[in-house]
């Protein structure tokens, strides 16, 4: 075989391998998108690999080629939620430079994520909270990075003298506990509407601002 012929065969093999790899990635993405949609519609209790397989038109065996088991697929569904959550927090951080206004924007973004994505929120923070500590697969940032923007806002506020001196984790934990508590009340009881918890959040932030100024 000539050198040019060998090179052509090599290019064909490489192109074929790349095509198969892309098809595998596309199918994995299709499965994950279908799982996320199904999860948001059916909830944690009704979610099953069989339903995901039916949604994408493949056998359950195909799902196992891409995800270890139902738990692994649910972990990836949660990671998709954390990715969206992190994007929301990043936009809130960029919306203002004043420390207290930035903390308000971050807290409100958290609150609205929980209200608008209740099934995801329950999976991420309530039903499977251990996902927060599970090592992530390739292609995903640590879920802790979703909260890194809040810690950065606090550290910058402390450095500028906008906040009363304290350990940064005191402020981050305070705000996280506040918004998580409000979202949990909204999701767990019929007495706290989305409008009600936003009003409570605003009242809490007014108290926090007064208490944290130097």
C-alpha positions in Angstrom: 0.0 0.0 0.0 1.3 3.4 -0.9 2.0 6.0 1.8 -0.9 8.2 0.5 -3.2 5.2 0.6 -2.1 4.4 4.2 -2.6 8.0 5.2 -6.1 8.0 3.7 -7.0 4.8 5.6 -5.7 6.3 8.8 -7.7 9.4 8.3 -10.8 7.3 7.7 -10.2 5.3 10.8 -9.7 8.5 12.9 -12.8 10.1 11.4 -14.8 6.9 12.2 -13.6 6.8 15.8 -14.4 10.5 16.3 -17.9 10.0 14.8 -18.5 7.1 17.2 -17.2 9.0 20.1 -19.5 12.0 19.2 -22.5 9.7 18.8 -21.8 8.3 22.3 -21.6 11.7 23.8 -24.8 12.8 22.0 -26.7 9.7 23.2 -25.4 10.3 26.8 -26.6 13.9 26.6 -30.0 12.8 25.2 -30.4 10.3 28.1 -29.5 13.0 30.7 -31.9 15.5 29.2 -34.7 13.0 29.2 -33.9 12.0 32.7 -33.9 15.6 33.9 -37.2 16.3 32.2 -38.7 13.1 33.6 -37.5 13.8 37.0 -38.9 17.3 37.1 -42.3 15.9 35.9 -42.5 12.7 38.0 -40.5 13.5 41.1 -38.0 11.5 43.1 -40.3 8.7 44.1 -41.6 7.9 40.6 -38.3 8.2 38.7 -37.1 5.0 37.1 -34.5 3.9 34.5 -37.2 2.1 32.6 -39.1 5.3 32.1 -35.9 7.1 30.9 -35.2 4.3 28.5 -38.8 4.5 27.1 -38.4 8.3 26.7 -35.2 8.0 24.6 -36.4 4.9 22.7 -33.6 2.5 23.9 -33.5 -0.5 26.1 -32.6 -0.1 29.8 -29.3 -1.9 29.0 -28.3 1.1 26.9 -28.7 3.4 29.9 -26.2 1.2 31.8 -23.6 1.8 29.1 -23.6 5.4 30.1 -24.6 5.5 33.8 -23.7 2.9 36.4 -27.2 2.7 37.9 -30.2 4.8 38.9 -28.3 6.5 41.7 -25.5 7.5 39.3 -28.1 9.0 36.9 -29.8 10.9 39.7 -26.4 12.3 40.7 -25.9 13.6 37.2 -29.4 15.1 37.3 -28.5 16.9 40.5 -25.3 18.1 39.0 -27.2 19.7 36.1 -29.2 21.5 38.7 -26.1 22.7 40.5 -24.8 23.9 37.2 -27.9 26.1 36.6 -27.8 27.1 40.2 -24.2 28.3 40.0 -25.0 30.3 36.8 -27.9 32.0 38.6 -25.6 33.0 41.5 -22.9 34.2 39.1 -25.4 36.5 37.4 -26.5 37.8 40.8 -22.9 38.5 41.8 -22.3 40.5 38.6 -25.4 42.5 39.0 -24.0 45.0 41.5 -20.7 45.8 43.3 -22.0 47.1 46.7 -21.5 44.4 49.3 -25.0 44.3 51.0 -26.8 44.7 47.6 -24.7 41.8 46.3 -25.5 39.6 49.2 -29.2 40.5 48.8 -29.0 39.6 45.1 -27.3 36.3 45.8 -29.9 35.4 48.5 -32.7 36.3 46.2 -31.3 34.2 43.3 -31.0 31.2 45.7 -34.6 31.7 46.9 -36.0 32.0 43.3 -34.1 28.9 42.2 -35.7 26.9 44.9 -39.2 28.2 44.1 -38.9 27.7 40.4 -37.1 24.4 40.5 -38.7 22.7 43.5 -38.1 19.1 42.4 -34.5 19.8 41.6 -34.1 21.7 44.9 -35.4 18.8 47.0 -33.0 16.4 45.3 -30.0 18.7 45.7 -30.5 20.0 49.2 -33.1 17.8 51.0 -33.6 14.3 49.7 -30.1 13.6 48.6 -28.0 16.2 50.5 -25.0 13.8 50.5 -24.6 14.7 46.8 -22.9 17.8 48.1 -20.0 15.8 49.2 -19.8 13.2 46.5 -16.8 13.4 44.1 -18.0 14.6 40.7 -17.4 12.9 37.4 -15.2 14.5 34.7 -16.7 17.6 33.1 -18.4 18.9 36.3 -17.1 21.5 38.7 -17.4 20.7 42.4 -20.8 21.6 43.7 -19.1 23.6 46.4 -18.0 26.0 43.7 -21.6 27.0 43.3 -21.3 28.6 46.7 -17.8 30.0 46.0 -19.3 33.1 44.6 -21.1 33.8 47.9 -17.9 33.3 49.9 -16.1 35.6 47.4 -18.7 38.4 48.0 -18.3 38.0 51.7 -14.5 38.1 51.6 -14.5 41.2 49.4 -17.0 42.9 51.7 -14.8 42.2 54.7 -11.7 43.4 52.9 -13.4 46.7 52.0 -14.7 47.2 55.5 -18.3 46.9 54.5 -19.0 44.1 57.0 -18.3 43.8 60.7 -15.2 41.7 61.2 -16.0 38.0 61.5 -15.0 34.7 59.9 -16.3 34.5 56.3 -18.0 31.2 57.0 -20.2 32.9 59.6 -21.7 35.2 57.0 -22.0 32.5 54.4 -23.6 30.1 56.8 -26.0 32.8 58.1 -27.3 33.6 54.6 -27.5 30.0 53.5 -29.4 29.0 56.6 -31.8 31.9 56.1 -32.7 31.2 52.4 -32.7 27.4 52.8 -35.1 27.8 55.7 -37.4 30.0 53.7 -37.4 27.7 50.7 -38.0 24.7 52.9 -41.0 26.4 54.5 -42.4 27.2 51.0 -41.9 23.6 49.8 -43.0 21.9 52.9 -46.1 23.7 54.0 -49.1 25.4 52.4 -48.7 28.6 54.4 -45.8 30.3 52.8 -46.3 31.4 49.2 -43.5 32.5 46.9 -44.5 36.1 47.5 -44.6 35.6 51.3 -41.1 34.2 51.5 -39.6 36.9 49.4 -41.2 39.5 51.7 -39.7 37.6 54.7 -36.4 37.5 53.0 -36.4 41.2 52.5 -37.3 41.8 56.1 -34.5 39.4 57.2 -32.0 41.2 55.0 -32.9 44.5 56.5 -32.1 43.1 60.0 -28.9 41.5 58.7 -27.7 44.7 57.1 -28.1 46.7 60.3 -26.4 43.9 62.3 -23.4 43.5 60.0 -22.4 47.0 59.3 -19.1 48.0 61.0 
